[in-house]
Amino acid sequence: MEQAALSLAVLAVLAPWMRSLPLMKLESERKRWHDVLTRILDCVMLLAMQNLSFRGNVDTLYQENNGNFLQLVQFLAKYDVALAQHLHNAKTTHYLSKNIQNEFIGVLAEAVLEKIVQKVKTAGYYSIMMDCTPDVSHKEQLSLVLRYVTTEQKVEVHESFLEFIDVQSTTGEDLANTLLNKLIEYGIDIEDCRGQCFDNGANMRGVHKGYKQR
């Protein structure tokens, strides 16, 4: 579904000249872009699943140290006609830039998050695991993980990371409000929460103003 949507998005931005093309030519262009984007998306998915970096020192095809993504695209082009033709003919519209890579990663992340949220809702009950830590730029980030059980084919326990949330304050009240707002955004009912897991900080365990009490 995501791949079809991406293909339509590309057609929408491709330049008005496509509207004047004959129907058969338009369909041919649509199929070509669908094939190209499917391959590019598969490269993004592979690197993401293997937790590999995308970019290198340069962002140019067929240059040394241009990163795993471009190297993978170049490798596939050796054996795939559609991708080889795309790289040969690509000048300005090639959909291989770092911004496009980030857009693809964002689309995939949204699809994965949606799937996880649906599994949590289907499971019925869940537990919350969360902790705060500063990143390399010293911004406080809240990591949110949900633990739940699925019984579709067999009983399985899952711990799924949802996202890092930037927080301005780490008081128990503010963290609790951040969590509640995020659960509302996901459409997950807090009343179905059956457990909480966090560190032993005073802002988390405080009996009066701690996150747990809130």
FENHUMO-V848499 format. One record per helix or strand of 3 or more residues. SS is the DSSP state (hx for helix, st for strand). FROM is the first residue (numbers start at 1). LEN is the number of residues. If there is no record, write none. Layout:
SS FROM LEN
SS FROM LEN
This chain:
hx 2 12
hx 16 5
hx 23 27
hx 67 11
hx 81 9
hx 98 26
st 126 9
st 140 11
st 156 11
hx 172 15
hx 190 3
st 193 5
hx 202 4
